[in-house]
């Protein structure tokens, strides 16, 4: 049986957690990371493909690839994060249908910018650079790290 620190997800979380010790930074990440994921999905959803291809196809393909990565690291986190991605994509579709693509894009841009400002404020309090400056993979680790915090609070194994 693997020890907890030999699993790749645990190694990623250990390194990511080292850059996220401050409680203000952690709280901002809990709010801002999901907002950034939503905004990125919305912006990917808005990419026009034409040729009879379905609106949002780029977002769905990106979500599937991301979900596969997360599931390889941790099936419980991957499945939970995948469900949240689907919920995000559903909300994006609802906003698009109700208000149109232009409004969706503007909302996504504002959410993206505000959430990233929140992230950098958190790292100001932390006194450390964001992890993705070290390795871009941390952009994919952040969302499951946040979900992992919820799982641990609910005593769900990651």
Secondary structure, 3 states (H helix, E strand, C coil): CCCCCCCHHHHHHHHHHHCCCCHHHHHHHHHHHHHHHHHHHHHHHCCCCCCCCCCCHHHHHHHHHHHHHHHHHCHHHHHHHHHHHHHHHHHHHHHHHHHCHHHHHHHHHHHHHHHHHHHHHHHHHHCCCCHHHCCCCHHHHHHHHHHHHHHHHCCCCC
